[in-house]
Every structure is written in C-alpha cells, then in structure tokens.
Amino acid sequence: MSLQGPKTNALFDKAKAVIPYGVNSNFRYWGDDDTLVITRGEGTYVWDADGKRYIDYRLGFGPIILGHGYPAVVKRVQEAIQGGTVFAWTTPYEIDLCERITRMCKVDKVRLTNTGTEATMHALRIARAHTGREKFIKFEGQYHGMADYFMFSTASSSPKSLGSKRSPINSPATSGIPKGITQYVINLPFNDSERLEETIEGQWGDIAAVFVEPMLGNAASIMPLPGYLEKVRELCDKYGIVLVFDEVKTGFRIANGGAQEYFNIQADLVTYAKAMGNGFPIAAIAGKEDVMMTIQPGAMAHGGTYSGNVVGTAAGIATLEILEKEPIIETINKRGEALMTGFGEILDEAGIPHAVTGVPSMFGLVLGVDQEPHDFREYFKGDGELYENLALQLIQRGVQPDGDAREPWFLCYALSEEDVNETLNIFNDSLKAAKA
Ligand SMILES: Cc1ncc(COP(=O)(O)O)c(C=O)c1O
C-alpha cells in the first residue's frame, strides 16, 4: 500500500533528483512510497498532486490557525508587499505587530525573527548574557529547533538512548554536533519536580535558563501535572535562572495569550512562531523588560537580514487582529472537543485502551495505554505501530494526521462541524481496517 498516486510518484522522483530525499526538512520524509507532494491548500483542506483531497490535521506542523490561504491574511500581505519587502530600517509593520504581542501576551518587549529555531537560539544567548552562566536545563521529548545546543534527547530520540530516569543521558538527535557542547546541556524528565529541584540546588550557579515547552507539543501534547509549572517558576525565581517558555507550538493557539495565559504563569522569556503568522514565516522572542534589555548593540547580539520583514509582519498583524476580534480559539476548541470525545468513544467501543491528551486545538492520541503519560518515557508504553497503521488508513481515506503519535492533531478555524463528522466516520472505518 502506497500513499502516492501516479502523478505524486512522478513528481517525487523529480524532487529526489535535486533535493536530498526529496524534502526540505527531514521530518517530511515518510519513505519513498509515502511522502506526498502537495499542490494546493484551502481552508482546512490540502490536495496532493493527483488531486486527492485531505482534511488536514498536520497544518504544516501547526502554523495554520485560521486556514490554508486564509483570504484576509493573504490580502493584507499582497497589499503590503506592493511597497517593498525589506529595508534595513524599522517599519510601522514591526511596531504594530510588536504592540499586539505585548498586549496579547502581557510581555514588555519583543524582538522579531523568522523561525522558531532563530527565536530559541537567541533566547538562549540572552539568558546566558543576562545571568553570566552557561548551562541550561531542557526536558526529554521536547524540541526547541535545529540549533546544536537543543539537539539532545528531543522527541526524535529513542527511549533506550536516554539512560535511566534517575540519571538521564544527553542523547544526540543528530550527527554533526561537537562533542564538547553536551557539557552545557542538562536533560531532565518532564513533570518530575523532585529531580528538577535536586538538579537546580546542586548546580544553580552554572544554570542560565530552564527551557520548557509548557505542554509537550512534540510528544503527544503531554500536559504538565497540576503545580509543576508553578514549581519551575518558583525555582527559577529562587535561583535567578531565566525561565523560557518555548511557545512555538502553543503560542496564539491554545489561548490568545498562549500557554502563559492558559496556565496563568509568566515566563521571563517566551518564543513564538507558527500560529503567529498563519503559515507565513514570522517568529518572535518576547519577555520581561530587564531580561529583553540584555540585548544591546555592540554588546549582546541579535540580528537577521529578514527579521521583521514586511511579508511576515503583515501576515502577523492580520492573523493577530483576527484572533483578537473573532472567537477563533473558542470555535476551534468546540470542534476539538467533539473530536477528542468522538475518538475516545470509538476506541472504547473497539476495546482499545488509550489516552486522549492535550488541549482541543492541539491534542494527542496515545493507543494501548491504560493511563495518560506524564513524560516522554511513559509515552513509549503506547502502541506506536497500531497508531501508525491507523494514521496510514486515515490518510488513504482522506483524513491527514501525522503518522507519528508524537505529533499532535492540529486544528484550524476553517474546520467545520461537517468536517468533524466526516473525520469521525472515517476514523471508525480506519480503526477497523488498522485492527484487521
Ligand atoms: C516547540 C518548538 N520550538 C522550536 C521549533 C523550531 O521552529 P522552526 O521549525 O520554525 O525553526 C519547533 C518546531 O516544530 C517547536 O515545535
């Protein structure tokens, strides 16, 4: 069984001739037979090169919050770029967008970048410069982009490579990272307050930052246990450590003010990307006055030719304006709740133990578990193979989640009640086929 029709297959062959593995990001390669070539997106749908339509729950790995090609955003970008795209000076677009972010996310200052990787990379430098310390803590199964420092024990790591839970190992997620930098990285299991406290008490004088995805947006949307993020905040305050919320996935998606609003905790620095521009490349580092003002010309560098360019800022302004004016996230949540409940009922009926994790706008589905996982190691108790079979059956029938249960189901505003019902019907059929 291959996901590719003949035209997709022919185009993918052409892609492989000029692009390693035919993709411009390794995460998009699903093998020679199952990697799709997409020619168009509109609203909640995408079409492949054979003209097959899918209800899209990957949404480009999360950026699409309104819908593909959302007319109000596209129009704003088209109008703005008539007047040029990049100037090496400040533009009113940048001011407008940063004002919106400060208002929506209750942050003092913002610097714009183009991608999540650029945002987290600069956030780490700011935290180090601010504290004069060099190490940082991150959590297993969390992904903070492609910079070398973050490429340890990510969602791509295998469970065995992580070492024991009491004494975790930094597991490199790629070749090509200098061995030396592992000494600056401390990976810990998520949701384990005791381990975190012990580690910080032992090494706080060396620790610049705690980087956390407030919920595990790259590991099945595992949620923080009650009180956990509060404990992280308390420890960072006590020991002068910069708390960084990586909201590249949660920002402008789980609430207008992201995870800070959802969990009612303010970080010192926050990184945004994805939903901020509904699919246009725009990202940000934001945070408290004293930490953000560590950036200083000639002293602490942040830069980028395309930072704050007109394409991204115009898209960001249009997207955030719509989020503030219309009940976007409420509507998405209603659809998401219907899917979470519906999937649960279908799985119950089929006698498959499972956990539906996360929040309605980005939820996870872990099959073959009796209890909800609370960290990345527990996630692996699930039946990844059954999930992958189910995903392939769904995609064949025109519903497109990721093939890997670690990637959440992302929803956008364009998803209608009819789309939800169609998804539930197809889910029912696909599950029967996957079990068979
Ligand atoms: C939490 C998180 N941080 C950072 C990134 C990196 O963002 P980008 O792919 O835009 O560089 C991602 C990407 O998926 C992410 O999920």
The ligand as an SDF file (V2000), in Angstrom:
LIG
                    3D

 16 16  0  0  0  0  0  0  0  0999 V2000
    8.4650   23.8940   20.4630 C   0  0  0  0  0  0  0  0  0  0  0  0
    9.2520   24.2070   19.2310 C   0  0  0  0  0  0  0  0  0  0  0  0
   10.2900   25.0460   19.2980 N   0  0  0  0  0  0  0  0  0  0  0  0
   11.0170   25.3760   18.2220 C   0  0  0  0  0  0  0  0  0  0  0  0
   10.7070   24.8460   16.9860 C   0  0  0  0  0  0  0  0  0  0  0  0
   11.5240   25.2310   15.7850 C   0  0  0  0  0  0  0  0  0  0  0  0
   10.7780   26.0840   14.9620 O   0  0  0  0  0  0  0  0  0  0  0  0
   11.1440   26.2270   13.4040 P   0  0  0  0  0  0  0  0  0  0  0  0
   10.8360   24.9230   12.7700 O   0  0  0  0  0  0  0  0  0  0  0  0
   10.2630   27.3550   12.9430 O   0  0  0  0  0  0  0  0  0  0  0  0
   12.5860   26.5880   13.3400 O   0  0  0  0  0  0  0  0  0  0  0  0
    9.6420   23.9520   16.8640 C   0  0  0  0  0  0  0  0  0  0  0  0
    9.2960   23.3660   15.5570 C   0  0  0  0  0  0  0  0  0  0  0  0
    8.4760   22.4910   15.4320 O   0  0  0  0  0  0  0  0  0  0  0  0
    8.8900   23.6270   18.0120 C   0  0  0  0  0  0  0  0  0  0  0  0
    7.8680   22.7630   17.9640 O   0  0  0  0  0  0  0  0  0  0  0  0
  1  2  1  0
  2  3  1  0
  2 15  2  0
  3  4  2  0
  4  5  1  0
  5  6  1  0
  5 12  2  0
  6  7  1  0
  7  8  1  0
  8  9  2  0
  8 10  1  0
  8 11  1  0
 12 13  1  0
 12 15  1  0
 13 14  2  0
 15 16  1  0
M  END
$$$$
